[in-house]
Amino acid sequence: MYHNLTEGGSAMAELCRLACKEDHLDLCRVSESPMLGDARWIVPTVWRFMPLVDGQVRGFFASWKISLWLYMA
């Protein structure tokens, strides 16, 4: 999951807890994207698609408010 959360915040603590519990969840700061470098210039609603250009990702799943599902494996 690409994020732009700060260290020490409650949301970051919860994400870290989940990432430690779930081996299929990896966290990546949007400012440290492996393929794009500092990608904070990208509109945040597009961040969910950043795994599509990340060579480390084996599967991708995203949802939209209109209930359209996309899965790439």
Residue pairs with C-beta under 8 A, 6 or more apart in sequence:
1 15
1 25
1 26
1 27
1 28
2 28
2 29
2 30
2 33
2 39
2 47
2 48
2 50
2 51
3 12
3 15
3 27
3 28
3 29
3 30
4 29
4 30
4 31
4 40
4 44
5 11
5 12
5 15
6 12
15 27
16 27
18 25
19 25
19 26
19 27
26 56
28 34
28 54
30 38
30 39
30 40
30 42
30 44
30 47
30 50
31 38
31 39
31 40
32 38
33 39
33 50
33 54
34 54
34 55
34 56
35 50
35 53
35 54
35 55
36 42
36 50
36 53
39 47
39 50
42 50
48 62
49 62
51 57
51 60
52 60
52 72
58 73
59 71
59 72
59 73
60 70
60 71
60 72
60 73
61 69
61 70
61 71
62 69
62 70
63 69
